[in-house]
Amino acid sequence: MQARTPSESKTILTDLVLPSETNPLNNLFGGELLARMDRAASIAARRHSRRIVVTASVNHVAFNKMIPLGTVVTVEAKVSRAFKSSMEIYIDVWIEDRESGICSKANEAIYTFVAVDEQGTPVPVPQLIPETDQEKERFNAALRRKQLSLVLAGKMKPNDATELKALFT
Ligand SMILES: CC(C)(COP(=O)(O)OP(=O)(O)OC[C@H]1O[C@@H](n2cnc3c(N)ncnc32)[C@H](O)[C@@H]1OP(=O)(O)O)[C@@H](O)C(=O)NCCC(=O)NCCS
């Protein structure tokens, strides 16, 4: 299977914040942003694997900035590492200043997707070759995050999480 680069899975979704998508403070509702990120991440995972993909886990979400009604929001998703059947997807969320047009980072998240066949059984995915410094940094830390996610889900014994343990020894 031919390895792919993160740029081959890069997915960008740009959309406005409409009144029906806000909380009582007139900022974007968190669940709406989660859905937008899930959509972008699933397209990135599909572009990398060219298979059916399902969300296995939301590993990390940081809602660092409020996103007011009317804001133009861009969700950018790329595969940050591929394992056997699972892929870590890193998502950066940008908001655009109306007058200057300058984009600033509002939030980020990390999702795990698994490629499956028509019966929902996991299938292998191509490996990922990171290119930029940021892609290499995200790639290198991804195994630690996978182990943490599996330990928290009760799918891995803490003792087997060698990469995680290495952080503390
Ligand atoms: C995700 C799913 C396919 C995993 O199936 P499974 O029987 O647990 O399969 P496995 O144990 O072989 O795991 C498959 C891969 O997922 C990874 N994985 C499973 N749970 C994970 C978690 N919580 N965090 C990170 N990775 C996870 C495994 O490590 C494995 O990765 P690898 O093949 O790259 O090493 C299955 O749980 C599923 O279909 N879940 C529902 C998905 C869904 O409907 N999502 C939308 C929710 S509304």
The ligand as an SDF file (V2000), in Angstrom:
LIG
                    3D

 48 50  0  0  0  0  0  0  0  0999 V2000
  -13.9190    1.8670   16.0530 C   0  0  0  0  0  0  0  0  0  0  0  0
  -14.1800    0.3730   15.9060 C   0  0  0  0  0  0  0  0  0  0  0  0
  -14.2350    0.0180   14.4070 C   0  0  0  0  0  0  0  0  0  0  0  0
  -13.0120   -0.3600   16.5580 C   0  0  0  0  0  0  0  0  0  0  0  0
  -13.3180   -1.7010   16.4710 O   0  0  0  0  0  0  0  0  0  0  0  0
  -12.5900   -2.8000   17.4420 P   0  0  0  0  0  0  0  0  0  0  0  0
  -13.3500   -4.0550   17.3490 O   0  0  0  0  0  0  0  0  0  0  0  0
  -12.3410   -2.1680   18.7810 O   0  0  0  0  0  0  0  0  0  0  0  0
  -11.2780   -3.0480   16.6540 O   0  0  0  0  0  0  0  0  0  0  0  0
   -9.8030   -3.0920   17.1870 P   0  0  0  0  0  0  0  0  0  0  0  0
   -9.6980   -3.3840   18.6380 O   0  0  0  0  0  0  0  0  0  0  0  0
   -9.0800   -3.9750   16.2260 O   0  0  0  0  0  0  0  0  0  0  0  0
   -9.3410   -1.5990   16.9530 O   0  0  0  0  0  0  0  0  0  0  0  0
   -9.1630   -1.0900   15.6580 C   0  0  0  0  0  0  0  0  0  0  0  0
   -8.2250    0.0810   15.7640 C   0  0  0  0  0  0  0  0  0  0  0  0
   -8.8620    1.1270   16.4640 O   0  0  0  0  0  0  0  0  0  0  0  0
   -8.0220    1.5790   17.5160 C   0  0  0  0  0  0  0  0  0  0  0  0
   -8.8770    2.0640   18.6040 N   0  0  0  0  0  0  0  0  0  0  0  0
   -9.9920    1.4570   19.0850 C   0  0  0  0  0  0  0  0  0  0  0  0
  -10.4840    2.2270   20.0830 N   0  0  0  0  0  0  0  0  0  0  0  0
   -9.6750    3.2930   20.2000 C   0  0  0  0  0  0  0  0  0  0  0  0
   -9.6480    4.4070   21.0810 C   0  0  0  0  0  0  0  0  0  0  0  0
  -10.5700    4.5870   22.0310 N   0  0  0  0  0  0  0  0  0  0  0  0
   -8.6560    5.3240   20.9310 N   0  0  0  0  0  0  0  0  0  0  0  0
   -7.7160    5.1790   19.9880 C   0  0  0  0  0  0  0  0  0  0  0  0
   -7.6780    4.1280   19.1290 N   0  0  0  0  0  0  0  0  0  0  0  0
   -8.6570    3.2120   19.2440 C   0  0  0  0  0  0  0  0  0  0  0  0
   -7.2220    0.3430   17.9070 C   0  0  0  0  0  0  0  0  0  0  0  0
   -6.0560    0.6860   18.6100 O   0  0  0  0  0  0  0  0  0  0  0  0
   -6.9330   -0.2320   16.5440 C   0  0  0  0  0  0  0  0  0  0  0  0
   -5.8950    0.5480   15.9420 O   0  0  0  0  0  0  0  0  0  0  0  0
   -4.7930   -0.0940   14.9500 P   0  0  0  0  0  0  0  0  0  0  0  0
   -5.4750   -1.1230   14.0950 O   0  0  0  0  0  0  0  0  0  0  0  0
   -4.3320    1.0540   14.1370 O   0  0  0  0  0  0  0  0  0  0  0  0
   -3.7290   -0.6580   15.8360 O   0  0  0  0  0  0  0  0  0  0  0  0
  -15.5150   -0.0740   16.5860 C   0  0  0  0  0  0  0  0  0  0  0  0
  -15.3880    0.1200   17.9790 O   0  0  0  0  0  0  0  0  0  0  0  0
  -16.6930    0.6910   16.0940 C   0  0  0  0  0  0  0  0  0  0  0  0
  -17.2350    0.4000   15.0200 O   0  0  0  0  0  0  0  0  0  0  0  0
  -17.1680    1.7110   16.8670 N   0  0  0  0  0  0  0  0  0  0  0  0
  -18.2880    2.5230   16.4650 C   0  0  0  0  0  0  0  0  0  0  0  0
  -17.8290    3.6040   15.4970 C   0  0  0  0  0  0  0  0  0  0  0  0
  -18.9230    4.5900   15.2350 C   0  0  0  0  0  0  0  0  0  0  0  0
  -20.0460    4.2270   14.9770 O   0  0  0  0  0  0  0  0  0  0  0  0
  -18.5920    5.8880   15.3170 N   0  0  0  0  0  0  0  0  0  0  0  0
  -19.5290    6.9230   15.2310 C   0  0  0  0  0  0  0  0  0  0  0  0
  -20.1160    7.1220   16.5820 C   0  0  0  0  0  0  0  0  0  0  0  0
  -21.6780    7.8980   16.4980 S   0  0  0  0  0  0  0  0  0  0  0  0
  1  2  1  0
  2  3  1  0
  2  4  1  0
  2 36  1  0
  4  5  1  0
  5  6  1  0
  6  7  2  0
  6  8  1  0
  6  9  1  0
  9 10  1  0
 10 11  2  0
 10 12  1  0
 10 13  1  0
 13 14  1  0
 14 15  1  0
 15 16  1  0
 15 30  1  0
 16 17  1  0
 17 18  1  0
 17 28  1  0
 18 19  1  0
 18 27  1  0
 19 20  2  0
 20 21  1  0
 21 22  1  0
 21 27  2  0
 22 23  1  0
 22 24  2  0
 24 25  1  0
 25 26  2  0
 26 27  1  0
 28 29  1  0
 28 30  1  0
 30 31  1  0
 31 32  1  0
 32 33  2  0
 32 34  1  0
 32 35  1  0
 36 37  1  0
 36 38  1  0
 38 39  2  0
 38 40  1  0
 40 41  1  0
 41 42  1  0
 42 43  1  0
 43 44  2  0
 43 45  1  0
 45 46  1  0
 46 47  1  0
 47 48  1  0
M  END
$$$$
